[in-house]
Amino acid sequence: MAGHDERFMRMALALAQAAADAGEVPVGAVIVDESSGEVLATGSNGPVAGHDPTAHAEIVALRAAAERLRNYRLTGLTLYVTLEPCAMCAGAISHARIGRVVWGADDPKGGAVIHGPRLFEQPTLHHRPTVEGGVLAGEAGELLRGFFRARRGTGVASAR
């Protein structure tokens, strides 16, 4: 499955690069129907352009997949995202009943899967997807580090 995961993570990395090119924090997401291998939805970060603090790549992709399937339950699908999901995104992933989450770079400050609140381990959570981190982590991490290195020199405030 490693090659399969890398293929979809590369798609998410391309979306993250497009977000960076648009001045957004470089995070990209892809939702795949594992039974068919079909990409159902994609998303990239858009809080700055959309003036929307909820426009994280995962949320954008979840909304697009739900609209396409005409169902807010996204059971059995896999979400590929370039950065470990935050608490908001992890909560939405659980509510949507995503079956599996695969991410690239860990997020020790803002992540909520293996860092911070470890949301999917909470006993009160209704749905727990299977998770796997570290897929193309070096590339995902370097994209983020390069983006923030460039931003530090400009004085432009940025947030995920």
C-alpha positions in Angstrom: 0.0 0.0 0.0 3.0 2.3 0.4 3.2 3.1 -3.4 -0.6 3.7 -3.4 -0.3 6.1 -0.4 2.6 7.9 -2.0 0.7 8.4 -5.2 -2.2 10.2 -3.5 0.2 12.1 -1.1 2.0 13.5 -4.1 -1.4 14.8 -5.4 -1.9 16.4 -1.9 1.6 17.9 -2.1 0.8 19.5 -5.5 -2.3 21.0 -3.9 -0.2 22.3 -1.0 2.2 23.9 -3.4 -0.7 25.6 -5.2 -1.8 26.9 -1.8 1.7 28.3 -1.1 1.7 29.9 -4.5 -1.5 31.7 -3.6 0.0 32.9 -0.3 -1.7 30.3 1.9 0.0 27.9 4.3 0.9 24.9 2.1 -1.5 22.2 3.1 -3.3 20.0 0.6 -5.8 17.2 0.9 -7.2 14.4 -1.3 -10.2 12.1 -0.5 -10.1 8.7 -2.2 -12.6 5.9 -2.5 -10.3 3.0 -1.7 -12.6 0.4 -3.3 -12.3 2.0 -6.7 -9.1 4.1 -6.3 -11.2 7.1 -7.5 -10.3 10.6 -6.2 -13.6 12.0 -5.0 -12.5 15.4 -3.8 -9.5 17.7 -3.2 -8.8 20.7 -1.1 -6.0 23.2 -0.3 -5.7 25.7 2.5 -7.8 28.8 1.9 -8.4 30.8 5.1 -6.6 33.9 3.9 -8.3 34.3 0.5 -11.7 33.1 1.8 -11.6 35.1 5.0 -12.6 31.8 6.6 -10.8 30.4 9.6 -12.4 26.9 8.9 -11.0 26.7 5.3 -8.3 24.2 6.1 -7.5 21.8 3.3 -9.2 18.9 5.1 -12.4 20.8 5.6 -12.5 22.0 2.0 -12.0 18.4 0.8 -14.6 17.0 3.2 -17.2 19.6 2.0 -16.5 18.8 -1.6 -16.7 15.0 -1.1 -20.0 15.3 0.9 -21.5 17.5 -1.8 -20.3 15.1 -4.6 -21.7 12.1 -2.8 -24.8 14.0 -1.6 -24.1 12.6 1.9 -22.3 14.0 4.9 -21.2 10.5 5.9 -18.0 9.6 4.1 -17.7 6.1 5.4 -15.0 3.9 3.9 -13.0 6.8 2.3 -9.4 7.7 2.9 -8.2 11.3 3.5 -4.7 12.1 2.5 -3.3 15.4 3.9 0.2 16.8 3.9 0.1 17.9 7.6 -1.2 16.1 10.7 -4.8 17.3 11.2 -5.6 19.9 13.9 -8.4 19.5 16.4 -11.0 21.2 14.2 -10.2 19.0 11.3 -9.9 15.8 13.4 -13.3 16.5 14.8 -14.8 17.0 11.3 -13.0 13.8 10.1 -14.6 11.8 12.9 -18.1 13.3 12.3 -17.8 12.5 8.6 -16.9 8.9 9.5 -13.8 8.9 7.3 -12.3 5.4 7.4 -8.6 6.2 7.2 -6.4 9.3 7.5 -2.9 9.4 6.0 -0.7 12.4 6.6 2.7 13.6 5.7 4.4 15.9 8.2 3.7 15.7 11.9 2.6 18.9 13.6 3.9 19.0 17.2 2.3 22.4 17.8 -1.1 22.2 16.2 -1.6 18.5 15.4 -4.4 16.6 17.2 -3.9 13.0 16.1 -0.5 12.0 17.7 0.2 15.4 19.3 -1.8 17.6 21.5 -5.3 16.2 22.4 -4.8 13.0 20.5 -8.4 13.3 19.5 -8.9 9.9 17.9 -7.9 8.2 21.2 -10.6 10.0 23.2 -13.2 7.5 24.7 -16.1 9.9 24.0 -15.3 10.1 20.3 -18.0 8.5 18.1 -15.8 7.4 15.2 -12.1 6.6 15.1 -10.5 6.3 11.7 -7.3 4.3 11.2 -4.4 6.6 10.9 -0.9 6.6 9.4 1.5 9.4 9.5 4.8 10.1 7.9 4.0 9.4 4.2 6.4 11.6 2.3 7.0 13.5 5.5 10.3 15.0 4.4 8.8 16.6 1.3 5.7 17.8 3.2 7.9 19.2 6.0 10.3 20.9 3.7 7.4 22.6 1.8 6.1 24.0 5.1 9.6 25.0 6.4 10.4 26.8 3.1 7.1 28.6 3.1 7.6 29.9 6.6 11.3 30.8 6.0 10.2 33.0 3.1 7.4 34.6 5.1 9.6 35.4 8.1 11.6 37.7 5.9 8.5 39.7 4.7 6.8 40.5 8.0 3.5 39.0 6.7 1.5 37.3 9.4 0.4 33.8 8.5 -1.6 31.1 10.1 -2.7 27.8 9.0 
